[in-house]
Amino acid sequence: QVQLVESGGGLVQTGGSLRLSCAASGRTVSTYPTGWFRQAPGKEREFVASISWSGGSTYYADSAKGRFTISRDNAKNTVYLQMSSLKPEDTAVYYCAARGYIGSYTPEIESDYNYWGQGTQVTVSS
């Protein structure tokens, strides 16, 4: 079993930056593609970014391109989401998700991930 724990959320002003971390325990996730999703109040959860197990491939939602960077440190079993130029519309609970099985997948699809964290709140004030 894998446990994912997000951290690094908080309150930041418009234009500010935050770095979210997703630490895995239980089993190594160094071979798992990992993604970040977010859910704003009253909205569906949406894809933000994803990274392959090696870190060689990254994928971003249009809303994240140019502002967010996903990375991973497999030695630390941790995936990061560096967010900059934050906007009030980035306010959401951010979830980390890992895909713990082999096969092709679509990074933007929630059901392609089988391990989820509890989320961390990010609030961007205007």
Secondary structure, 3 states (H helix, E strand, C coil): CCEEEEECCEEEECCCCEEEEEEEECCCCCCCCEEEEEECCCCCCEEEEEECCCCCCEEECCCCCCCEEEEEECCCCEEEEEECCCCHHHCEEEEEEECCCCCCCCCCCHHHCCEECCCEEEEEEC
